[in-house]
């Protein structure tokens, strides 16, 4: 799907980030055995549990184990008090949206691991319900990241407003690409524009995504949470 979308748009194929949040470690292991190496998680604790389980060489099937060397991306909102754990657990943090996080992640990153890859999360549609910095705050935040030896500025992550018709999201993707190109003028090492999910990946790729975050198309729909028990009065 991704290769076809890239070919149709005349663009290089993007990197695939498998969104494994809420999925069991066994599902990650099964996909890793097929060659997928990059996985995205929303919560620090959930990622820690999966990494611990997969570190015990979780079997995929008889005689088959998940390959080593998985790459873990944090794609959920990060609270400052979780920065120490995030800096230790993840290879990438895609949701840096304030200076306080920059300092915390840099302070807690183990030099033996090398610099932590970081994306600036941008609230491209200025939605009150979403995290992310404003577009006009990107440059200052990027400069702060670039100034930390234990962080590596890689680019931007955006989550545009979802639409029933994915085509309606194209302007936001286009604005994101323009912001990405402007960032690259000041920071030539920037190489990643993370945008697009299962429902709108083709349009995101056409507008310049270099990484897409796919969950449902890989793992299937997430199970609905159990309904709260009804009160019968007895």
FIKOLZA-1660 file (N, C-alpha, C; in steps of 0.1 Angstrom, whole numbers, plus 5000, padded with zeros to 4 digits):
% residues 234
   i   px   py   pz ch aa at
   1 5008 4988 5000  A  X  N
   1 5000 5000 5000  A  X CA
   1 5009 5013 5000  A  X  C
   2 5019 5013 5009  A  X  N
   2 5027 5025 5010  A  X CA
   2 5035 5027 4998  A  X  C
   3 5041 5016 4992  A  X  N
   3 5049 5017 4980  A  X CA
   3 5041 5022 4969  A  X  C
   4 5028 5017 4968  A  X  N
   4 5020 5021 4957  A  X CA
   4 5016 5036 4958  A  X  C
   5 5013 5040 4970  A  X  N
   5 5010 5054 4972  A  X CA
   5 5022 5063 4968  A  X  C
   6 5034 5059 4972  A  X  N
   6 5046 5067 4969  A  X CA
   6 5048 5067 4954  A  X  C
   7 5047 5056 4948  A  X  N
   7 5049 5055 4933  A  X CA
   7 5039 5064 4926  A  X  C
   8 5026 5063 4930  A  X  N
   8 5016 5071 4924  A  X CA
   8 5019 5086 4925  A  X  C
   9 5025 5090 4937  A  X  N
   9 5028 5104 4940  A  X CA
   9 5041 5108 4935  A  X  C
  10 5049 5099 4930  A  X  N
  10 5063 5102 4925  A  X CA
  10 5072 5106 4937  A  X  C
  11 5070 5099 4948  A  X  N
  11 5078 5102 4960  A  X CA
  11 5085 5090 4965  A  X  C
  12 5096 5091 4973  A  X  N
  12 5102 5079 4978  A  X CA
  12 5093 5072 4988  A  X  C
  13 5093 5059 4990  A  X  N
  13 5085 5053 5000  A  X CA
  13 5089 5058 5014  A  X  C
  14 5079 5060 5022  A  X  N
  14 5082 5064 5036  A  X CA
  14 5085 5052 5045  A  X  C
  15 5091 5056 5056  A  X  N
  15 5093 5045 5067  A  X CA
  15 5080 5042 5073  A  X  C
  16 5078 5029 5076  A  X  N
  16 5066 5024 5083  A  X CA
  16 5069 5023 5098  A  X  C
  17 5061 5030 5106  A  X  N
  17 5061 5029 5120  A  X CA
  17 5048 5021 5124  A  X  C
  18 5050 5009 5129  A  X  N
  18 5039 5001 5133  A  X CA
  18 5034 5005 5147  A  X  C
  19 5022 5010 5147  A  X  N
  19 5016 5015 5160  A  X CA
  19 5011 5003 5168  A  X  C
  20 5019 5000 5178  A  X  N
  20 5016 4987 5185  A  X CA
  20 5009 4990 5199  A  X  C
  21 5005 5002 5201  A  X  N
  21 4998 5006 5214  A  X CA
  21 4986 4997 5216  A  X  C
  22 4984 4992 5227  A  X  N
  22 4973 4983 5231  A  X CA
  22 4974 4969 5226  A  X  C
  23 4984 4966 5218  A  X  N
  23 4986 4953 5212  A  X CA
  23 4995 4945 5222  A  X  C
  24 4993 4932 5222  A  X  N
  24 5002 4924 5231  A  X CA
  24 5016 4922 5225  A  X  C
  25 5025 4919 5234  A  X  N
  25 5039 4917 5230  A  X CA
  25 5040 4906 5219  A  X  C
  26 5031 4896 5219  A  X  N
  26 5032 4885 5209  A  X CA
  26 5029 4891 5195  A  X  C
  27 5020 4901 5194  A  X  N
  27 5017 4907 5181  A  X CA
  27 5029 4914 5176  A  X  C
  28 5036 4921 5185  A  X  N
  28 5048 4928 5181  A  X CA
  28 5058 4918 5176  A  X  C
  29 5060 4907 5183  A  X  N
  29 5070 4897 5180  A  X CA
  29 5067 4891 5166  A  X  C
  30 5054 4889 5164  A  X  N
  30 5050 4883 5151  A  X CA
  30 5053 4892 5139  A  X  C
  31 5050 4905 5141  A  X  N
  31 5053 4914 5130  A  X CA
  31 5068 4916 5129  A  X  C
  32 5075 4917 5140  A  X  N
  32 5090 4918 5139  A  X CA
  32 5096 4906 5132  A  X  C
  33 5090 4894 5133  A  X  N
  33 5096 4883 5126  A  X CA
  33 5094 4884 5111  A  X  C
  34 5085 4892 5107  A  X  N
  34 5083 4894 5092  A  X CA
  34 5092 4905 5087  A  X  C
  35 5100 4912 5096  A  X  N
  35 5109 4922 5092  A  X CA
  35 5106 4936 5096  A  X  C
  36 5095 4938 5103  A  X  N
  36 5092 4952 5108  A  X CA
  36 5101 4955 5120  A  X  C
  37 5107 4966 5121  A  X  N
  37 5116 4969 5132  A  X CA
  37 5112 4980 5141  A  X  C
  38 5104 4990 5135  A  X  N
  38 5100 5002 5143  A  X CA
  38 5086 5001 5148  A  X  C
  39 5084 5003 5161  A  X  N
  39 5071 5002 5167  A  X CA
  39 5069 5015 5176  A  X  C
  40 5056 5019 5175  A  X  N
  40 5052 5031 5182  A  X CA
  40 5043 5028 5194  A  X  C
  41 5046 5034 5205  A  X  N
  41 5038 5032 5218  A  X CA
  41 5033 5045 5223  A  X  C
  42 5022 5045 5230  A  X  N
  42 5016 5058 5235  A  X CA
  42 5020 5060 5250  A  X  C
  43 5022 5049 5257  A  X  N
  43 5025 5050 5272  A  X CA
  43 5038 5044 5276  A  X  C
  44 5045 5051 5284  A  X  N
  44 5058 5046 5289  A  X CA
  44 5057 5032 5296  A  X  C
  45 5047 5031 5305  A  X  N
  45 5046 5018 5312  A  X CA
  45 5042 5007 5303  A  X  C
  46 5034 5009 5293  A  X  N
  46 5030 4998 5284  A  X CA
  46 5042 4994 5276  A  X  C
  47 5050 5003 5271  A  X  N
  47 5062 5000 5264  A  X CA
  47 5072 4993 5272  A  X  C
  48 5074 4997 5285  A  X  N
  48 5083 4990 5293  A  X CA
  48 5080 4975 5295  A  X  C
  49 5067 4973 5297  A  X  N
  49 5062 4959 5299  A  X CA
  49 5065 4951 5287  A  X  C
  50 5062 4956 5275  A  X  N
  50 5064 4949 5263  A  X CA
  50 5079 4946 5260  A  X  C
  51 5087 4956 5263  A  X  N
  51 5101 4954 5261  A  X CA
  51 5107 4944 5270  A  X  C
  52 5102 4943 5282  A  X  N
  52 5107 4933 5292  A  X CA
  52 5103 4919 5287  A  X  C
  53 5090 4918 5282  A  X  N
  53 5086 4905 5277  A  X CA
  53 5093 4901 5265  A  X  C
  54 5095 4910 5255  A  X  N
  54 5102 4906 5243  A  X CA
  54 5117 4904 5246  A  X  C
  55 5122 4910 5256  A  X  N
  55 5136 4907 5260  A  X CA
  55 5138 4893 5265  A  X  C
  56 5127 4886 5268  A  X  N
  56 5128 4872 5272  A  X CA
  56 5127 4863 5260  A  X  C
  57 5129 4869 5248  A  X  N
  57 5128 4861 5235  A  X CA
  57 5115 4854 5233  A  X  C
  58 5104 4863 5233  A  X  N
  58 5091 4857 5232  A  X CA
  58 5090 4849 5219  A  X  C
  59 5085 4837 5219  A  X  N
  59 5084 4829 5207  A  X CA
  59 5072 4834 5198  A  X  C
  60 5074 4833 5185  A  X  N
  60 5064 4836 5176  A  X CA
  60 5057 4823 5172  A  X  C
  61 5064 4813 5170  A  X  N
  61 5059 4800 5167  A  X CA
  61 5070 4790 5171  A  X  C
  62 5067 4778 5170  A  X  N
  62 5077 4768 5174  A  X CA
  62 5090 4770 5166  A  X  C
  63 5101 4771 5173  A  X  N
  63 5114 4773 5167  A  X CA
  63 5117 4786 5161  A  X  C
  64 5108 4796 5164  A  X  N
  64 5110 4809 5158  A  X CA
  64 5109 4820 5169  A  X  C
  65 5118 4830 5168  A  X  N
  65 5118 4840 5178  A  X CA
  65 5118 4854 5171  A  X  C
  66 5113 4864 5178  A  X  N
  66 5114 4877 5173  A  X CA
  66 5128 4882 5172  A  X  C
  67 5132 4889 5161  A  X  N
  67 5146 4893 5160  A  X CA
  67 5149 4904 5170  A  X  C
  68 5162 4905 5173  A  X  N
  68 5166 4916 5182  A  X CA
  68 5167 4929 5174  A  X  C
  69 5170 4940 5181  A  X  N
  69 5172 4952 5175  A  X CA
  69 5160 4960 5171  A  X  C
  70 5149 4959 5179  A  X  N
  70 5137 4966 5176  A  X CA
  70 5139 4981 5179  A  X  C
  71 5132 4990 5172  A  X  N
  71 5134 5004 5174  A  X CA
  71 5120 5009 5180  A  X  C
  72 5121 5016 5191  A  X  N
  72 5109 5020 5199  A  X CA
  72 5107 5035 5198  A  X  C
  73 5095 5039 5194  A  X  N
  73 5091 5053 5193  A  X CA
  73 5080 5056 5203  A  X  C
  74 5082 5067 5210  A  X  N
  74 5071 5072 5218  A  X CA
  74 5063 5082 5210  A  X  C
  75 5050 5079 5208  A  X  N
  75 5041 5087 5200  A  X CA
  75 5029 5093 5208  A  X  C
  76 5029 5090 5221  A  X  N
  76 5019 5096 5230  A  X CA
  76 5024 5107 5238  A  X  C
  77 5015 5115 5243  A  X  N
  77 5019 5127 5251  A  X CA
  77 5028 5122 5263  A  X  C
  78 5039 5130 5265  A  X  N
  78 5049 5127 5275  A  X CA
  78 5048 5137 5286  A  X  C
  79 5045 5133 5298  A  X  N
  79 5046 5141 5310  A  X CA
  79 5060 5143 5314  A  X  C
  80 5064 5154 5320  A  X  N
  80 5077 5157 5324  A  X CA
  80 5083 5147 5334  A  X  C
  81 5074 5142 5343  A  X  N
  81 5078 5133 5353  A  X CA
  81 5081 5119 5348  A  X  C
  82 5078 5117 5335  A  X  N
  82 5081 5104 5329  A  X CA
  82 5093 5105 5319  A  X  C
  83 5100 5116 5319  A  X  N
  83 5111 5119 5310  A  X CA
  83 5122 5109 5312  A  X  C
  84 5125 5107 5325  A  X  N
  84 5136 5098 5328  A  X CA
  84 5134 5084 5322  A  X  C
  85 5122 5078 5324  A  X  N
  85 5119 5065 5319  A  X CA
  85 5119 5065 5304  A  X  C
  86 5113 5076 5298  A  X  N
  86 5112 5077 5283  A  X CA
  86 5126 5077 5277  A  X  C
  87 5135 5085 5283  A  X  N
  87 5149 5086 5278  A  X CA
  87 5156 5073 5278  A  X  C
  88 5153 5065 5288  A  X  N
  88 5159 5052 5289  A  X CA
  88 5153 5041 5280  A  X  C
  89 5140 5042 5278  A  X  N
  89 5133 5031 5270  A  X CA
  89 5132 5033 5255  A  X  C
  90 5132 5045 5251  A  X  N
  90 5129 5048 5237  A  X CA
  90 5141 5052 5229  A  X  C
  91 5140 5049 5216  A  X  N
  91 5150 5053 5206  A  X CA
  91 5146 5067 5200  A  X  C
  92 5133 5069 5199  A  X  N
  92 5128 5081 5194  A  X CA
  92 5117 5086 5203  A  X  C
  93 5116 5099 5205  A  X  N
  93 5104 5105 5211  A  X CA
  93 5098 5115 5201  A  X  C
  94 5086 5112 5196  A  X  N
  94 5080 5120 5186  A  X CA
  94 5071 5132 5191  A  X  C
  95 5070 5133 5204  A  X  N
  95 5060 5142 5209  A  X CA
  95 5066 5153 5218  A  X  C
  96 5077 5158 5214  A  X  N
  96 5083 5169 5222  A  X CA
  96 5076 5182 5218  A  X  C
  97 5070 5189 5227  A  X  N
  97 5062 5201 5224  A  X CA
  97 5064 5213 5233  A  X  C
  98 5074 5212 5242  A  X  N
  98 5077 5222 5251  A  X CA
  98 5091 5221 5256  A  X  C
  99 5097 5233 5260  A  X  N
  99 5111 5233 5263  A  X CA
  99 5114 5225 5276  A  X  C
 100 5105 5224 5285  A  X  N
 100 5107 5217 5297  A  X CA
 100 5111 5202 5294  A  X  C
 101 5104 5197 5284  A  X  N
 101 5107 5183 5280  A  X CA
 101 5121 5181 5274  A  X  C
 102 5125 5191 5266  A  X  N
 102 5138 5191 5260  A  X CA
 102 5149 5189 5270  A  X  C
 103 5148 5198 5280  A  X  N
 103 5158 5197 5291  A  X CA
 103 5158 5184 5299  A  X  C
 104 5146 5179 5302  A  X  N
 104 5144 5167 5310  A  X CA
 104 5150 5155 5302  A  X  C
 105 5146 5154 5289  A  X  N
 105 5151 5142 5282  A  X CA
 105 5166 5143 5280  A  X  C
 106 5171 5154 5277  A  X  N
 106 5186 5155 5276  A  X CA
 106 5193 5152 5289  A  X  C
 107 5188 5156 5300  A  X  N
 107 5194 5154 5313  A  X CA
 107 5194 5139 5316  A  X  C
 108 5184 5132 5312  A  X  N
 108 5183 5118 5316  A  X CA
 108 5188 5108 5306  A  X  C
 109 5191 5112 5294  A  X  N
 109 5196 5103 5284  A  X CA
 109 5210 5097 5288  A  X  C
 110 5211 5084 5288  A  X  N
 110 5224 5078 5291  A  X CA
 110 5234 5080 5279  A  X  C
 111 5245 5087 5281  A  X  N
 111 5255 5089 5270  A  X CA
 111 5259 5076 5263  A  X  C
 112 5258 5065 5270  A  X  N
 112 5262 5052 5264  A  X CA
 112 5252 5048 5253  A  X  C
 113 5240 5053 5254  A  X  N
 113 5230 5050 5244  A  X CA
 113 5231 5058 5231  A  X  C
 114 5239 5069 5232  A  X  N
 114 5239 5079 5221  A  X CA
 114 5227 5088 5221  A  X  C
 115 5227 5098 5213  A  X  N
 115 5216 5108 5213  A  X CA
 115 5203 5102 5211  A  X  C
 116 5193 5108 5218  A  X  N
 116 5179 5104 5216  A  X CA
 116 5173 5111 5204  A  X  C
 117 5167 5104 5194  A  X  N
 117 5161 5110 5183  A  X CA
 117 5148 5117 5187  A  X  C
 118 5146 5129 5183  A  X  N
 118 5135 5137 5187  A  X CA
 118 5128 5144 5175  A  X  C
 119 5114 5143 5176  A  X  N
 119 5106 5151 5167  A  X CA
 119 5098 5161 5175  A  X  C
 120 5096 5173 5169  A  X  N
 120 5088 5183 5175  A  X CA
 120 5073 5180 5171  A  X  C
 121 5065 5179 5180  A  X  N
 121 5050 5177 5177  A  X CA
 121 5044 5190 5175  A  X  C
 122 5037 5192 5164  A  X  N
 122 5031 5204 5160  A  X CA
 122 5015 5202 5160  A  X  C
 123 5008 5211 5167  A  X  N
 123 4994 5211 5166  A  X CA
 123 4990 5219 5154  A  X  C
 124 4990 5213 5142  A  X  N
 124 4989 5219 5130  A  X CA
 124 4976 5226 5127  A  X  C
 125 4965 5221 5133  A  X  N
 125 4952 5226 5131  A  X CA
 125 4947 5234 5143  A  X  C
 126 4956 5237 5153  A  X  N
 126 4953 5245 5165  A  X CA
 126 4940 5239 5172  A  X  C
 127 4940 5226 5175  A  X  N
 127 4929 5220 5181  A  X CA
 127 4931 5220 5196  A  X  C
 128 4921 5225 5204  A  X  N
 128 4922 5226 5218  A  X CA
 128 4924 5213 5225  A  X  C
 129 4919 5202 5219  A  X  N
 129 4920 5189 5225  A  X CA
 129 4933 5181 5222  A  X  C
 130 4942 5187 5215  A  X  N
 130 4954 5180 5211  A  X CA
 130 4966 5187 5217  A  X  C
 131 4976 5179 5219  A  X  N
 131 4989 5185 5224  A  X CA
 131 4997 5189 5211  A  X  C
 132 5008 5195 5214  A  X  N
 132 5017 5200 5203  A  X CA
 132 5019 5215 5204  A  X  C
 133 5030 5219 5199  A  X  N
 133 5033 5234 5199  A  X CA
 133 5026 5240 5187  A  X  C
 134 5025 5254 5187  A  X  N
 134 5020 5261 5176  A  X CA
 134 5031 5261 5165  A  X  C
 135 5027 5263 5152  A  X  N
 135 5036 5263 5141  A  X CA
 135 5047 5274 5143  A  X  C
 136 5043 5286 5149  A  X  N
 136 5053 5296 5151  A  X CA
 136 5062 5294 5163  A  X  C
 137 5060 5283 5170  A  X  N
 137 5069 5280 5181  A  X CA
 137 5080 5269 5177  A  X  C
 138 5078 5264 5165  A  X  N
 138 5087 5253 5161  A  X CA
 138 5102 5257 5161  A  X  C
 139 5105 5268 5155  A  X  N
 139 5119 5271 5154  A  X CA
 139 5126 5273 5167  A  X  C
 140 5120 5279 5177  A  X  N
 140 5126 5281 5190  A  X CA
 140 5128 5267 5197  A  X  C
 141 5118 5259 5196  A  X  N
 141 5119 5245 5202  A  X CA
 141 5130 5237 5195  A  X  C
 142 5130 5238 5181  A  X  N
 142 5140 5230 5174  A  X CA
 142 5154 5235 5178  A  X  C
 143 5156 5248 5179  A  X  N
 143 5169 5253 5183  A  X CA
 143 5173 5248 5197  A  X  C
 144 5164 5247 5206  A  X  N
 144 5167 5242 5219  A  X CA
 144 5171 5227 5219  A  X  C
 145 5164 5219 5210  A  X  N
 145 5168 5205 5209  A  X CA
 145 5181 5204 5202  A  X  C
 146 5184 5211 5192  A  X  N
 146 5196 5211 5185  A  X CA
 146 5208 5215 5194  A  X  C
 147 5205 5222 5204  A  X  N
 147 5216 5227 5213  A  X CA
 147 5219 5217 5224  A  X  C
 148 5212 5205 5224  A  X  N
 148 5215 5195 5234  A  X CA
 148 5223 5184 5228  A  X  C
 149 5235 5181 5233  A  X  N
 149 5243 5170 5227  A  X CA
 149 5237 5157 5228  A  X  C
 150 5228 5154 5238  A  X  N
 150 5222 5141 5240  A  X CA
 150 5209 5140 5233  A  X  C
 151 5205 5150 5225  A  X  N
 151 5193 5149 5217  A  X CA
 151 5197 5151 5202  A  X  C
 152 5190 5145 5193  A  X  N
 152 5192 5147 5179  A  X CA
 152 5179 5151 5172  A  X  C
 153 5178 5163 5168  A  X  N
 153 5167 5168 5161  A  X CA
 153 5165 5161 5148  A  X  C
 154 5153 5154 5146  A  X  N
 154 5151 5147 5133  A  X CA
 154 5140 5153 5125  A  X  C
 155 5131 5161 5131  A  X  N
 155 5120 5167 5123  A  X CA
 155 5108 5170 5130  A  X  C
 156 5096 5167 5124  A  X  N
 156 5083 5171 5129  A  X CA
 156 5074 5159 5129  A  X  C
 157 5064 5159 5138  A  X  N
 157 5053 5150 5139  A  X CA
 157 5040 5158 5140  A  X  C
 158 5030 5154 5131  A  X  N
 158 5017 5161 5132  A  X CA
 158 5006 5151 5131  A  X  C
 159 4995 5155 5138  A  X  N
 159 4983 5147 5137  A  X CA
 159 4971 5156 5133  A  X  C
 160 4969 5158 5120  A  X  N
 160 4958 5167 5116  A  X CA
 160 4944 5163 5121  A  X  C
 161 4935 5172 5120  A  X  N
 161 4921 5168 5124  A  X CA
 161 4916 5157 5115  A  X  C
 162 4910 5146 5121  A  X  N
 162 4905 5135 5113  A  X CA
 162 4892 5139 5106  A  X  C
 163 4891 5134 5094  A  X  N
 163 4879 5137 5086  A  X CA
 163 4873 5124 5080  A  X  C
 164 4860 5123 5078  A  X  N
 164 4854 5111 5072  A  X CA
 164 4859 5110 5057  A  X  C
 165 4862 5122 5051  A  X  N
 165 4868 5122 5038  A  X CA
 165 4882 5126 5039  A  X  C
 166 4892 5116 5038  A  X  N
 166 4906 5120 5041  A  X CA
 166 4911 5131 5032  A  X  C
 167 4905 5133 5021  A  X  N
 167 4909 5144 5012  A  X CA
 167 4909 5158 5019  A  X  C
 168 4900 5159 5028  A  X  N
 168 4898 5172 5035  A  X CA
 168 4910 5175 5044  A  X  C
 169 4918 5165 5047  A  X  N
 169 4930 5167 5055  A  X CA
 169 4942 5171 5047  A  X  C
 170 4941 5172 5034  A  X  N
 170 4953 5175 5025  A  X CA
 170 4959 5189 5028  A  X  C
 171 4951 5199 5030  A  X  N
 171 4957 5212 5033  A  X CA
 171 4966 5212 5046  A  X  C
 172 4961 5205 5056  A  X  N
 172 4970 5204 5068  A  X CA
 172 4983 5197 5066  A  X  C
 173 4982 5186 5058  A  X  N
 173 4994 5179 5054  A  X CA
 173 5004 5188 5046  A  X  C
 174 4998 5196 5037  A  X  N
 174 5006 5205 5029  A  X CA
 174 5012 5216 5037  A  X  C
 175 5005 5221 5047  A  X  N
 175 5011 5231 5056  A  X CA
 175 5022 5225 5064  A  X  C
 176 5020 5212 5068  A  X  N
 176 5031 5205 5076  A  X CA
 176 5043 5204 5068  A  X  C
 177 5042 5200 5055  A  X  N
 177 5054 5199 5046  A  X CA
 177 5061 5212 5045  A  X  C
 178 5053 5223 5043  A  X  N
 178 5060 5236 5042  A  X CA
 178 5067 5240 5055  A  X  C
 179 5062 5236 5066  A  X  N
 179 5069 5239 5079  A  X CA
 179 5081 5230 5080  A  X  C
 180 5080 5218 5075  A  X  N
 180 5092 5209 5075  A  X CA
 180 5103 5214 5066  A  X  C
 181 5099 5219 5054  A  X  N
 181 5109 5224 5045  A  X CA
 181 5116 5236 5051  A  X  C
 182 5108 5245 5058  A  X  N
 182 5114 5257 5064  A  X CA
 182 5124 5253 5075  A  X  C
 183 5120 5243 5083  A  X  N
 183 5129 5238 5093  A  X CA
 183 5142 5233 5088  A  X  C
 184 5142 5226 5077  A  X  N
 184 5154 5220 5071  A  X CA
 184 5163 5231 5066  A  X  C
 185 5158 5243 5063  A  X  N
 185 5167 5254 5059  A  X CA
 185 5177 5258 5070  A  X  C
 186 5172 5257 5082  A  X  N
 186 5180 5261 5094  A  X CA
 186 5187 5249 5100  A  X  C
 187 5182 5237 5098  A  X  N
 187 5188 5225 5104  A  X CA
 187 5189 5214 5093  A  X  C
 188 5200 5214 5086  A  X  N
 188 5201 5205 5074  A  X CA
 188 5200 5190 5078  A  X  C
 189 5203 5186 5090  A  X  N
 189 5202 5172 5094  A  X CA
 189 5188 5167 5096  A  X  C
 190 5178 5176 5096  A  X  N
 190 5164 5172 5097  A  X CA
 190 5160 5163 5085  A  X  C
 191 5153 5152 5088  A  X  N
 191 5150 5143 5077  A  X CA
 191 5137 5135 5078  A  X  C
 192 5129 5138 5089  A  X  N
 192 5117 5131 5092  A  X CA
 192 5105 5139 5093  A  X  C
 193 5095 5136 5085  A  X  N
 193 5082 5143 5087  A  X CA
 193 5072 5131 5089  A  X  C
 194 5068 5129 5102  A  X  N
 194 5060 5118 5106  A  X CA
 194 5045 5123 5106  A  X  C
 195 5038 5118 5096  A  X  N
 195 5024 5122 5095  A  X CA
 195 5016 5111 5086  A  X  C
 196 5004 5110 5089  A  X  N
 196 4996 5100 5082  A  X CA
 196 4994 5087 5089  A  X  C
 197 4981 5082 5090  A  X  N
 197 4978 5070 5096  A  X CA
 197 4970 5061 5087  A  X  C
 198 4965 5050 5092  A  X  N
 198 4958 5040 5083  A  X CA
 198 4948 5046 5073  A  X  C
 199 4940 5056 5078  A  X  N
 199 4929 5061 5070  A  X CA
 199 4933 5072 5060  A  X  C
 200 4945 5078 5062  A  X  N
 200 4949 5089 5053  A  X CA
 200 4963 5089 5049  A  X  C
 201 4969 5077 5050  A  X  N
 201 4984 5075 5047  A  X CA
 201 4987 5079 5032  A  X  C
 202 4978 5076 5023  A  X  N
 202 4981 5078 5009  A  X CA
 202 4982 5093 5006  A  X  C
 203 4973 5101 5012  A  X  N
 203 4974 5116 5010  A  X CA
 203 4986 5122 5017  A  X  C
 204 4989 5117 5029  A  X  N
 204 5000 5122 5037  A  X CA
 204 5013 5119 5029  A  X  C
 205 5014 5107 5023  A  X  N
 205 5026 5104 5014  A  X CA
 205 5027 5113 5002  A  X  C
 206 5015 5115 4996  A  X  N
 206 5015 5124 4984  A  X CA
 206 5020 5138 4988  A  X  C
 207 5017 5143 5000  A  X  N
 207 5021 5156 5005  A  X CA
 207 5035 5157 5011  A  X  C
 208 5042 5145 5012  A  X  N
 208 5056 5146 5016  A  X CA
 208 5059 5139 5029  A  X  C
 209 5051 5130 5034  A  X  N
 209 5054 5123 5046  A  X CA
 209 5066 5114 5044  A  X  C
 210 5076 5114 5053  A  X  N
 210 5087 5104 5052  A  X CA
 210 5085 5093 5061  A  X  C
 211 5076 5094 5071  A  X  N
 211 5072 5083 5080  A  X CA
 211 5057 5083 5082  A  X  C
 212 5051 5071 5082  A  X  N
 212 5037 5070 5084  A  X CA
 212 5035 5061 5096  A  X  C
 213 5024 5064 5104  A  X  N
 213 5022 5056 5116  A  X CA
 213 5009 5048 5114  A  X  C
 214 5011 5035 5112  A  X  N
 214 5000 5026 5108  A  X CA
 214 4998 5016 5120  A  X  C
 215 4985 5015 5124  A  X  N
 215 4981 5006 5134  A  X CA
 215 4970 4996 5129  A  X  C
 216 4959 5002 5127  A  X  N
 216 4947 4993 5123  A  X CA
 216 4950 4985 5111  A  X  C
 217 4956 4991 5100  A  X  N
 217 4958 4983 5088  A  X CA
 217 4968 4971 5090  A  X  C
 218 4976 4972 5101  A  X  N
 218 4985 4961 5104  A  X CA
 218 4980 4951 5114  A  X  C
 219 4974 4956 5124  A  X  N
 219 4970 4948 5136  A  X CA
 219 4955 4945 5136  A  X  C
 220 4947 4953 5128  A  X  N
 220 4932 4952 5129  A  X CA
 220 4927 4962 5139  A  X  C
 221 4914 4963 5139  A  X  N
 221 4907 4972 5148  A  X CA
 221 4910 4969 5163  A  X  C
 222 4912 4979 5171  A  X  N
 222 4914 4976 5185  A  X CA
 222 4901 4972 5192  A  X  C
 223 4901 4963 5201  A  X  N
 223 4889 4959 5208  A  X CA
 223 4883 4971 5215  A  X  C
 224 4870 4972 5215  A  X  N
 224 4863 4982 5223  A  X CA
 224 4865 4979 5238  A  X  C
 225 4866 4990 5246  A  X  N
 225 4867 4987 5261  A  X CA
 225 4854 4981 5266  A  X  C
 226 4855 4973 5276  A  X  N
 226 4843 4966 5282  A  X CA
 226 4833 4976 5287  A  X  C
 227 4821 4973 5285  A  X  N
 227 4810 4982 5290  A  X CA
 227 4809 4982 5305  A  X  C
 228 4806 4993 5311  A  X  N
 228 4805 4993 5325  A  X CA
 228 4793 4985 5329  A  X  C
 229 4793 4978 5340  A  X  N
 229 4782 4970 5344  A  X CA
 229 4770 4979 5347  A  X  C
 230 4758 4975 5343  A  X  N
 230 4746 4983 5346  A  X CA
 230 4742 4981 5361  A  X  C
 231 4736 4991 5367  A  X  N
 231 4731 4990 5380  A  X CA
 231 4717 4986 5380  A  X  C
 232 4714 4974 5386  A  X  N
 232 4700 4969 5386  A  X CA
 232 4692 4973 5398  A  X  C
 233 4699 4978 5408  A  X  N
 233 4692 4982 5420  A  X CA
 233 4690 4971 5430  A  X  C
 234 4696 4959 5427  A  X  N
 234 4694 4948 5436  A  X CA
 234 4707 4946 5444  A  X  C
% end
